Amino acid sequence: MPISLKLPSLDDNPILLAETRSHKIAEFIQKLPFGDPISAAADLIDELQILNSQKIAFSNRLNALELYRPTAIQIYQDLLPHFSTAGMPLSKNEQAFADVAVQLWQEMAYGYKFSLVDLQNKILNINNSKVTAQVVQRAIHAIKEIALVYHLGYRSAPASLWSELHQLYFCAVQQSVEKLAVADALGNNNDSSVNLIYTQVLLMALADPQHLANADILKTDSYLSNICMHAELRPLGLIENPAGVFLVSLDSNKAPTPFAKNKELPDSKTDILLLTLGMARHIHQHIKMMREGILPNDGSLPVNAFESHFEDLLLRLIKNFGKSPKRLFSRTKKSDGVELGVGLQAAHQILHDGKYAANKAAVAINAGKPSRWQVLNVSAGGCSLRKFSSSQTSAFIGDVVAIKNSKTATWEIAVLRWANVNTLSQLDVGLELISPNATTAIAKHDVNTVEGEALLLPELSGLKQAASLLTARGFCKTDDILAFTTESNVNKIMVTKLVERTSRFERFEYNLVPVN
């Protein structure tokens, strides 16, 4: 399979010569305006563009890139908070930070790809295995970070990204360097390899980031860096159980796909398998330890794993990596319009025109104003929608949503499950309906004065769904006693069972407490 990497053209007569002297690069780095990450990134990008526009000796180019890389990582980490916690779609300012992050890693990737080309063109390419492994690992890492920025913005990575990723890995395999250890401060125990970093990119795509809250995308990225060694890349072979088996086509521009869903005959020359069942067992062990109140001492889980309910994320990941692919449900195309109230506060206000809103002073003027969305298609349990450009609504994965179409007078309750920003920057979302109606309430803790908006969802006997209480995440927990006020009465309840927790709300079953 021929290698064809995307690279900028070289200038035979550059006006500015690229700086490759170590002490001069150190002086440049020291003068960067780190307090302003966009300016610091722009300055570094300018320097990298000069480096990537000229013919430079291989050793000089690689040395310069290795000196710039820690600074690129530092600036990138300073850029991340400006867009990684934002709602969808990103604002112009937030998108500017994301675009600069992509451009920074794009230039780093160009540099390492140039280094690889230089290595490939060497007449005497002897004893360069470790250097080849290092260059390919660095290039794949840069592409990994570009993909992560796309995931955080709920955008699909360009097809060219997957094509180059697969080509780089194939190149390493051809030279038998994919398993060689590469020193990397970002790796587990400061070590990485082409295999590990490539596997991590594949696993992140399979984690279905379009269904994850942006905070969970970052957590998943970090977690996978610690456990990706338990997944296995291997040639085609006999498959007894398709669960946790994915096909990777190295001559394609696509992410890995479940082997069971592949309709074409695999090619042993360019297709390989990614096996994730071993990693799923490792995730299961982490879930078991957490349920026993034990935090693994290998650093694979964050120190606040219990407080942040990390188990929820692990349960989601084990479904992606350890089970057979889900069957797809048929959808019917539609072109209707619907009204949405996105978020608990908005849904609460819309359902009762703000009569019972807690902390009214903090309520935004337009928080309870419905926004208009286009219906793309519907299924038995939900629908997919597209946000009109005129709408100013911001949304998050896991938001509770009040939804009403033109044919009904009742607001239904749904959960925003996935999102995708297409190539035209249009935001598409998927909603799952969880209740045909809801009653608004103000919930108040029995032992303090803390109160907040809540929705009471009715019992659905046909679906064996008990009546439930929906509140902001972290507002209450099981065994709490709450007083809640509705339009018609005041009741006391005991929170009994967690039904669902998203990044935005928690839903509990409850029992009424007799009032003396």
N, C-alpha and C positions, 0 to 999 in steps of 0.2 A: 504494500500500500504506500504510494508516494506521499511525502510530507509537504503540505502547502500551508504555510503560516502567514497570517496577515501581519504585514510590517509596513511602516512608513518608508517613503523613498529617501534615499541618501543624497545629500548635497555635496557635490564634488568640490565646490569652491565656497565653503562656509565663511560668512563674515565674522562670526564669533566662534572661536575654538572651544570645544568642550573641555572642562576642567577635570583632570584625572589625578592631579597630585593630592595625596592624602591630606597634607596639612592645609591646603587651600580649601578642600571640601569641608574639613573640620571647622575652618573659619566661617565658611558660608553657613553651615548648620547652626553655629553659635549665634549668628546674627538674625536668624529667622524669627518673625514675630509670633511666637507660639501662643501668646494671649489672644490672637485673632486667627483661629484655625483656617478660615477661608483664605486669608492673605498668605499665611504660611504655606498652605497647600499650593496656592497659585505660584508662589516663588519657587517652590520645589518642582512643580510641574514644568515651569519655564526651563529650569536647569536640566531636567530629564529630557525635555524635548530637544534641547541642544545636543545632549549626549546621544540621543536616538536618531539624529539626523546626519551623523558623520561616520566615516570609516575610522575605527579605532582598534588598536591592537586588543586581542581577546583578553589578555591578562589585565590591561588597564581598564577596559570596560567592566569586567567582572568585579574588580577591586572597587571601582567607583559605585557600582550598584550595591555592593555589600555594605559600603559606608553609608549610603543613602537609606538603605532599607529600614534600619531601626527608627530613623526619623519619620519615614513614611508611615510606619506602623503607629508611632506616637500621634502624629497629626490625624491620621484616620480615626484613631480612638477618640480624639477630641471632636472630630466632625460627627461621629455617630449619634451622640445624644440630641443633636439638633434635628434629626429626622427619624430616629429609630423608635420614638415613643409617640409619634404624631398620629392623628386620626387620618382617615382616608376621605378624599384624595389629599396628597400633600399640598400645602400652600406653596406659592411661588418661592418664598424664602426657604422653606424646608426642602423643596426640590432642588434649590441651588446648592445646598450642602450635600445632598445626595449625588448630584451631578459632578461636583468637584471630587467627591470620594471615588466615583467611578473613573474619572479622568486620571486621578493620581495612580490608581492601580493599573489602569490601562498603560500608562507610560512605564511603570515598573515591569509589566508583562512584556512590553516591546523590548525593553532592555535585555531581559533574560532570554527572550526568543532570538534576538540578534546574537547573543552569546552562544546559544545552541547552534545556530547556523554557522557561526565562526568555527565551532568545534567540529561540525560535520564536514566543513571544507578544508580542514587541516590535512596536509599531505601525510604527515606522520602523526596519527592519532593513537599513540601508544600510551598505556598506563593513565588514561584519562577517565576511567570508569567513575571514580568518586566525584570528579568535577562535573561530568555529564549528569550524574544523579543529582548533584546540588543544583545545577542550572535548571533542569527539568522540574525539580521539586519547587524551586522558587517561582518559576513561571506558572505552575499549576496553582500555587498558593495565591498568587496575584489574581488569577482567574476566579478562584474560590471566593475571594473577597468581593470581586465584582458581582458574582452571582448572589452573594449575601445581600448586597445593597438592593439588587432587584427584588429579592424575596421580601425584604423589609418594606419595599414600596408596593408589594403585591403585583409586580409586573413579571411577565414571563421573560426569562433570559433569552437573548438573541440566539438564533440557531447557530450562528458562527461561533458563539462561545462554546457550545457543546462540541462542535466539529474540531476546534483547536484543542480542547481539553482531551478528547479521545486521541488525536494525533500525537500529542505530547506523550501521553501514556504509552501509545504503541511504539513510539521511538525509543522509550526507555526499555520496553520489553525486548525490542529487537537487539538492543545492546546489553541485555541481561543486567541492567542496573536498577531495576524497579524496586528491589528489596534492600539495596544498600542503605545503611544508616546515614542520615544527613543531620548535622548539628543545626538545631533551630530552637531558639528560646521560646517559641510559641508552641512547640510540640510537647507531648507527654514525656516527662523526664528530660526535657531539652533535646529530645531526639525526634526525628521524623524520617520519612522516606517517600519516594514517589508513590509507592503502593498506598501508604497511609493517607497522604493528602488527597490523592485521587479518590480513594474510597470514601473519604469524608464528604467530598463534593457530591458523589453519587447518593450517599445516604441522606444528605440534606434534602435533595430533590425528592427522595422517596418518603421523607417525613411529612410531605404534603403541606408545605409552609403556607399555602393559600388558605388553609383551614386553621392556622395558628395565630394567636395574638402576637403582635410584634415583640413583646417582651419574651414570649415563649420561643420565638424564632431565635433570638439571641441565646437563650438558655439551651436550646437544642444544639446550636452550633458549638457551644462550649462543651456540652455533654458528649457529643459525638467525637470531639477531638480526644476525649479520654477513653472512649470505648470502641472506637472504629477498628482497633486491631483485632477485635473478636469477630469481625466480618471477614469473609474470605473471597478473594478473586481467584478464579481458576478456569482452565480451558473447558470447553464443552465436554460433557460426559453423560453417563446414565443418571437419570433423575427419577427417584422412586416416589418422592413427595414434592409437589410444586410449591408448598408453603415456604415462604422465605427464600425463593429462588427468583432471581431477576436476570434478564438478558441485557447485556451491554454490547451494542454494535459499534465497534471502533471505527468503522468507515462511514458512520452516520453523523447527523447533526441533531441527535435526539438524546433525551435523558433515558436512563434504564427503564425497562418495562417489565411487569410480572411475566415470568416465563409462560405461565398458563394462558395468558392473553395473546401471546405471539402467534400470528397467523401464517407467517412465512417460515420456510425451512432455514434454520440457522446455518451460518457459514463458519466452519471451524477455523478458517484462515483469519477471519477478522472479528468473530463474535466470541465473547467470553461470558462467564457466569459470575454473578455476585450472590453469595450465600449469606443470609443474615440470621439464620436460625440460631447459630451459636451466640450471636450478639443478643438476640431476643432472650435467650436463657440467662444471659448476664443481666439484662434489664430486669427480668423476673426475680433474680436474686436480690437486686437492689430494692425492688418493691417489697419483697419479703422482709428484708432487713429493716426497712423504714416502718413497716407495720409492727415490728418488734421493738421499735424505738431505738434502733441502732443506725448510726451514720457511718457508712463505709469509710475506712481510714486510708483509702488509696487516693483521696482527693478528687474522685470522679463526680461527686455531688457537691453542690455549694454548701457552705456552712449554715446557711439559713434554709436548708431544704425542707425542714419540718414547718417552719413559719410560713414559707411561700407555697406550701402544698405541692411540692415538687412531684409527689406521687401521682398527681393528676396527669402531669405531662408524661411520666413514665408509662402509665396505663395507655395513653394514647399512642406512644411510640411503639409499644409492644404489639399493638394491633397492626401497625404499618409493616413491621419487620418480622413478625412471627406467625401470621395467619395467611390463609389463602385470600386472594383478591376478592373484593366485594362484587356482587352482581350489580349491574346497573339497572335503574328503573327507567321506564319510558317517560318521555316528557312531551308535552303538547305545546307547539309554538303559539304564542299569543302576541298581540300588539296593543293591549289595553294599557290604561294608566291606573295607578293606585296612589293613595296618599299614605305617607309614613310619618310616624313619630319615632325617631331613633334615640334610644337611650331610656333608662328608667324614668328620669325626670321629665323628659318630653312625653313619654307614653302616659305617665301619671297626670300631667297637666291636660293633655288632649282628652283623656277619658272623662275628666270632670272639670274641664275649663279652669284648672288651677285653684279650685275652691279649697282643697285640702293640702296644698303644697306646704311642706315643711321648710322653714328658713326662707321665706318668700323674698327677703332682701337679697339673697344670693342667686335668685333665679334670673337667668338672662332674659332679655325682653322677648327674643324670638325662640326661646327654648321649647315652648309648647306649640309652636306654629308648624302644622303639617307641611311636608315637602312632597312634591310631585315626582314620581318615578315611573319609568316605562317597564311594562311587563314583557320579558323576553320569552319565557316558557313557564309552564306549570307542571307539577307532578302530583302524585297522591298526597304527599306530605309537605309540599312547599312550593316555592317558585324562585325563579331567578329574575332579577330586576336590573335596570340600567338607570343610573343617576342622570337627570337632565342637567345640562351645563348651567342653567339658571339657578339651580338649587345651591344654597350655601351650607347645606347639612354636612357635618363631619361624622364619620362612623368608625367603629372599631369591631374587630372580630369578637363575638361573644356578647354584643349589645342585645338587650331586649328591644323589640320593635312592636309598636302598635300599627296595624295595617288595615286599610279599608279600601275596597274597590267601589266603583260607581254604582254597582248593582245591589250593594248591601248597605244597611244603615248601622251595622254593628262593627266595632273595632275588634279585630282578632289580634291575638298575641303570638309573636314569632321570635325566633332567635336568629341573629345574623351569623351564619356558619362559615361562609367562605367569601373571598373577595378576589377580584382580578381587575387590574387596570390595563386596558388593551393598548394597541399601538397608536390609537387616536386619543389616548389619555382619557378614555371614558371608563368610569367606574362601574363594574358589574358586581353584583352581590348575590349570594344564595341565602334564602330564608327557609327555616323549618318552622312550620306552624306547631305550637304547643298547646293552644287553648282557643276555643271559639269566642271567648269573651273574658273579661276580668272586672273585678271590683277594686276601686282605689281605696286606699286606707293610709292612715298615718300610724306607724308603729312606734311604740315608746317602751324603753326598757323598764322593767318593774323596779330595779334597784337604783336607777339614776334618771337623769332628765334627757338623756340622748334620744332623739327621735329622728325618723326619716321616712321617706316615701316607701310605700309597699304596694304590691298588687296581689290580690287574692284570686287564685285560679280555681275554678270549680272542679268538682269530681267528675270524671268521665268514665262511667262504669263500663261502657263498651270497650274502652281501651285499657281497662283495669288501672286507671290513673286516679290516685287519691287527690282530694283537695290539697292545695299547696299555697305557700306564702313565698313571694318573690321579693327580695330586698337587695340593696347594694352589697357588693362583696365585702365581707368583714363586719357587717352591721350586727349580726347575731350568730349564735352557734347552737348546736343541739343542747337541750335541757334549759335553755334560757326561757324565762317567763316574760312575755310581751303583752302590753295593752295596745289594742289597735282600735282606731276610730274610723268608722265608715260613715257614709252619708246618713245611715239610718240608726246605727247603734254603736255601743262601745262594748268590746269583749276582751277577755284575757285568754291567752293561749300559751301552751308549752310547745316549744320547737322540739320535734321528735326525731326527724330523720332527714339527712341531706339527700335531695333528689339529684341535683346537678349544681356544679360550680363552673362558671366561666371566668374569664378575666374581668368581667364587668358586673356580674350578679351571682347570687346564690339562691337556690330554690329549695324549700324545706316542706316536708309534711308536718302537720301539727295536730294537737288535740286541744279542744276547748277546755278551759279551766273554770269550774263552777264558781260563781260570784256569790259570796255569803251575804 
